[in-house]
Amino acid sequence: MIAFYALLFGVMYFLMIRPQKKQAKKAQDMLSQMKPGDHVVTIGGLNGVIDEINATDNTITLDCEGIFLTFEKRAIAKIKQTTPIAPEETVVLEESTEDLPE
């Protein structure tokens, strides 16, 4: 009987507790790696850019198109990966004079 309960607890640990701990660690790592200038999405779906991080109060100030809003760190759902925009190269096309009518 004791072996059954131990087996049941072991299965519950690997199916419920362990994945939840991994997910919490991943979220904590994401929050600790945030820096001003990162594009983020809050749990309410608000998109903004981090303007300021207050470590003592665990708050973040977001710049949402000129409106500054303060949230707790745990209100950040994800950091959006932005790809840097490469400068456009200038393409010079040569004109052919062979096909022009005279």
Long-range contacts (C-beta under 8 A, 24 or more apart in sequence): 30-76, 30-78, 30-79, 31-73, 31-74, 31-76, 33-79, 34-60, 34-73, 34-76, 34-79, 38-79, 38-80, 39-79, 39-80, 39-82, 40-76, 40-77, 40-78, 40-79, 40-80, 41-76, 41-77, 41-78, 41-80, 42-71, 42-75, 42-76, 42-77, 43-75, 43-76, 43-77, 44-75, 47-80
